[in-house]
């Protein structure tokens, strides 16, 4: 059974035409399911948990990257994660979305066809302190010390950005020297500062003397020091054939 | 992996680990697979695969690799299981051990130099002080 999770912002009238198109396409493809709207929910985790108990096995996020991350976080919460092995997570992006592009989804109409095709991949989720991220984390490199697997430390005086990647965004994937496999248990540090630096690692720890932050999946900011590694959790994602990873 | 110094830079896609020119590394750099170093590194380098030390790279470390191309500066001992190629801008201050070597004119070695056999025994130990040569030496 499909469960469609709509974000708050879709209530705005400017999205009604897009939503109508998506709902018509979903009906045409015979993929109908229950719709829940985040703005009506005080307890998102409880609501999703309830629907899973009632048999929902494909959760379709309808919204933007922030919506996707919110639902991912909910799925990785303690109680619900028990069911993770049986649940497919799909995404219908309403706006331009880096996560959707990573998954090979280029538009909302594309997303409906991909949902029908049901090609899926188990993707491991990365951890940053107590938070999770699916795609990548980034921080400004200046004044940040980066420890790789406890073996060596690196830093740079340049003001460029350091990316710690699990599943690269569409834009970032184009810049990487090689394709990344988000199932290989490695994170990759990528820095482009007067030349490329590209380092695979099991554990990356970032620290800074001054107050500094790292942003996870373009939505969640956490303060340094921060230790990043792969978690033992994975999600079944419905992906397009043009996804950016191996 | 690294056939010669010109080709090696085309192989960035094959390298597992790349340290760019603006990066300073301190510690035991035991990389996974082939490594390219274009920045500054202090500590030790070890890989079972290939190593390329770029022209602008400064390495203050003992180096151990299966094969290597050195175009930059190394202050430390260099121990290579198979072939070592020193480009014209290479400068090594330390002992060098390898199975076979290619040295371009302009390369400098300041230290002891020895070839080892396939089973790893050192032989033909020589003192090479500020060598500038265009000769190829092989086992």
Interface residues (C-beta under 8 A of the other chain):
Chain A: X148 X151 X152 X153 X154 X155 X156 X157 X158 X160 X177 X178 X191 X192 X193 X194 X195 X196 X197 X198 X199 X200
Chain B: X12 X13 X14 X15 X16 X17 X18 X19 X20 X21 X22 X23 X24 X25 X26 X27 X28 X29 X30 X32 X38 X39 X43
